[in-house]
Amino acid sequence: MVKRLALSRGRSVRKKFLPFCRPLIGQEEIDEVVDTLKGDWITTGPKTKRFEKEFAGYIGSRFALAVNSATAGLTLGLAACGVGSGDEVITTPMTFAACANEIIHRGARPVFVDIEGDTYNIDPVEIKKHITPKTKALLPVHFAGHPCDMDEICAIAKEYNLKVIEDAAHATESVYHGQKIGTISDVTVFSFYATKNLTTGEGGMVTTNDPDLFEKMGILSLHGMSNDAYKRYSEEGTAHYEVIYPGFKCNLNDIQSSIGLHQLQKIAQFYERREAIWKRYNQAFGQIEEIKLPTERPNIVHGRHLYAILLKSIDRDWVIEALKAEGIGASIHFISLHLHPYYQKTFGFKKEDFKMASYVSDRILSLPLYPKMTDEDVEDVIRAVKKIVESRKC
Ligand SMILES: *Cc1c(COP(=O)(O)O)cnc(C)c1O
């Protein structure tokens, strides 16, 4: 017998609502923050330096620069790569607004291209079709934590002399063909926003192997002021500073880095839990015809940030409402950028311009996936999804 949905006054799967995401902050993070607050240095200082060093060590990149958001990191990457007025940057529409907005704030134009039907990542074949003399950079996004096809993307960048700035907000743990994300292209940007796999409340990190880009981003992150540059260009000493670019203000402070230091130490442990939940979901949903499971190509490590399924025929927005009534939080990543009013008005996009992105955008659904979930929470999500999908079969 099919159980009656909570939406139709049936009994809900859970009494206590399971939020879509909850951070997992331990006593270690709390103690470190308190230690920082009791000391003399609360803004960017020794703990941020240590966090940068340990993050670079974890990723295996030469350099890491802590920033107060991935959004700011994208701006630094774009600016340091010379993206400016009149330029074009090719990116995916299946992403967060920050990617397009930061391109626009540089005075450049975001050029969307369609996505692959399995990974929902930017399609390299489409990238090639959209390169013009104005194209300056590529901004791929590792959707949900599945690495983009970086061999193809880097080959295109090389052929056309383009910079690559990767959005790795979902991809802190991701590996592409044996190379950790964050070590491959010019600049890679990570997010430590509250919902991300590693959080500092708000925050981010930029990695690069290029000393010039690293230096430039460091200067840009603090008003464009440079003691180092001053030292290089003058003999007058270090108390002075010079503004050598119209910079930004996006440094991460030591209070936030205190959290990050301990989150980083737990990242493997968190990942293990995410992976176990992921596998349980795959096993539970694998037999359901209505649901398309997340893809995993060979020779990659998935970052396992979002467990995003496609609903083939049932109305996605209705499923979110039904899940909510059952006591389960769900989310949408993403409503394709070309469907939002601003980009439609400004760039004249139509829904049919990016067929795969439109298709996925209408059907995609993210389920709760975080280490704080208990086995019971996981089973509740499975029960609720099955109940809702089965109710539609009759
Ligand atoms: C979260 C997210 C961002 C923005 O990160 P912030 O740290 O909040 O600026 C950018 N891109 C993607 C794909 C994201 O998911």
The ligand as an SDF file (V2000), in Angstrom:
LIG
                    3D

 15 15  0  0  0  0  0  0  0  0999 V2000
   29.3840   28.7690   -2.9550 C   0  0  0  0  0  0  0  0  0  0  0  0
   29.8090   29.0220   -4.3560 C   0  0  0  0  0  0  0  0  0  0  0  0
   30.4680   30.1940   -4.7350 C   0  0  0  0  0  0  0  0  0  0  0  0
   30.6000   31.3660   -3.8310 C   0  0  0  0  0  0  0  0  0  0  0  0
   31.3040   31.1190   -2.6960 O   0  0  0  0  0  0  0  0  0  0  0  0
   31.4410   32.2640   -1.5820 P   0  0  0  0  0  0  0  0  0  0  0  0
   32.5520   31.7790   -0.7240 O   0  0  0  0  0  0  0  0  0  0  0  0
   30.1170   32.3240   -0.8610 O   0  0  0  0  0  0  0  0  0  0  0  0
   31.7430   33.5310   -2.2720 O   0  0  0  0  0  0  0  0  0  0  0  0
   30.9540   30.2960   -6.0140 C   0  0  0  0  0  0  0  0  0  0  0  0
   30.7720   29.3190   -6.9140 N   0  0  0  0  0  0  0  0  0  0  0  0
   30.1040   28.1910   -6.6030 C   0  0  0  0  0  0  0  0  0  0  0  0
   29.9510   27.1310   -7.6430 C   0  0  0  0  0  0  0  0  0  0  0  0
   29.5840   28.0110   -5.3260 C   0  0  0  0  0  0  0  0  0  0  0  0
   28.8860   26.9110   -5.0280 O   0  0  0  0  0  0  0  0  0  0  0  0
  1  2  1  0
  2  3  1  0
  2 14  2  0
  3  4  1  0
  3 10  2  0
  4  5  1  0
  5  6  1  0
  6  7  2  0
  6  8  1  0
  6  9  1  0
 10 11  1  0
 11 12  2  0
 12 13  1  0
 12 14  1  0
 14 15  1  0
M  END
$$$$
